[in-house]
């Protein structure tokens, strides 16, 4: 593998084929993402923008 950026598509392909097998994509499907936690504003977070109107 070279130590500089690829200048052509052929060089990029050569660089990619030199990657170790454990870094190459596999046919294995990724797990589905889990549900996001509900978003809440804490008092500390709200206090950071209490005086925002003074700057607008």
C-alpha positions in Angstrom: 0.0 0.0 0.0 1.3 3.5 -0.9 1.7 6.3 1.6 0.2 9.0 -0.6 -3.2 9.9 -2.0 -4.3 8.1 -5.2 -4.1 10.4 -8.3 -6.1 8.1 -10.6 -9.0 5.7 -10.4 -6.6 2.8 -11.1 -4.4 3.8 -8.2 -7.4 4.0 -5.9 -8.5 0.5 -6.9 -5.0 -0.8 -6.4 -5.0 0.7 -2.9 -8.4 -0.8 -2.0 -7.4 -4.2 -3.1 -4.4 -4.0 -0.8 -6.6 -3.7 2.3 -6.5 -6.6 4.7 -9.5 -8.9 4.5 -10.8 -7.9 8.0 -11.2 -4.3 6.7 -13.2 -5.2 3.6 -17.0 -5.2 3.5 -18.7 -8.6 3.9 -22.0 -9.9 2.7 -23.2 -10.1 6.3 -26.1 -7.7 7.0 -25.8 -5.1 9.7 -28.2 -5.3 12.6 -31.1 -2.9 12.5 -30.6 0.2 14.7 -32.4 0.3 18.0 -35.1 2.8 19.0 -33.8 6.2 19.9 -34.2 7.4 23.5 -36.7 10.2 24.0 -35.1 13.6 23.9 -35.6 15.9 26.9 -34.3 19.3 27.8 -32.8 19.5 31.2 -32.8 22.6 33.4 -29.0 22.9 33.0 -29.4 22.8 29.3 -32.2 25.4 29.3 -30.1 27.7 31.6 -27.4 27.9 29.0 -29.8 29.7 26.6 -31.9 31.7 29.1 -30.3 35.0 28.0 -30.2 34.2 24.3 -32.7 36.9 23.4 -30.1 39.5 24.5 -27.7 38.3 21.8 -30.2 38.1 18.9 
